[in-house]
Amino acid sequence: MKAHGERECAALSPDGEVRTAADRDARSGTMVEVFGTYEEAASGKAPDAPKDGHAAVRLDDGSLVHLQPPWHPDAVRPADELARYAGKPVVVKGILFKQCPPPPDGRAYARVPCMVMDIVIMHRRAYDALQRGTLE
């Protein structure tokens, strides 16, 4: 039985792995490895917003982590990256925020979870091979 005020939390993935929104929220502001499926995403929060070159990782629970704050110029991903990773399992390493930081000019922005700064993206199979030490 839980003590008064104690919340039930979803189990967290080990170490710096992010696989769910619970992981994302617990590790906000830290260097992490985000596991999920790469997909093109809209820069806005509206469900019917058009895709515009932005990308995100869809976590196991269906939540998204954007690759850069939507207001940042690097949020529009290179076309070759979109083609190479779209719909594929990936691991993205970088600094994660459960709510992206505001733009320096003070304008309105979508407050979505995002990675920031220099991020590294790799296919999940390459990541797994590196972890096993079997990459040739």
Phi, psi and omega in degrees: 000142181276145175288160179304130177086352180281133181261150173275127181244146174292148178297141181267148174291158183294151173047232184264022180277138176239116181234345183220170177297326178298317176299312182305311183292324181288335186247016180303136178086009181237164175283126185221172169244118182262125181254129178174202181248129180286134176210152175289142183225159175278152180285337180264175181269345183298134182300332182259012179296142181289151174290139186220031177092356175280160180222160180211166173252126176272120182281171181305328182268007178093350180285159183249148169234116182286149177267088184097152174300140183303334181279345185282140180303327180285356178292331175280112187278152177299144182303321181293327176293313179303316181292320184292321188253345186308125177077005184255152175290132182225167168234129180240126180252133179173187178271130186251141172231135178291340171220122185299151179293156180286156176291150183295339182271001175080005181289166177292151181204159177284124181269083184241159174295141181204162169268155179224162176068210182284117179248155178240130180242135173215152175301144181301321182295324177293318177301312181299318179297319177298318180296325179276346183076028183248012180288128179254000000 
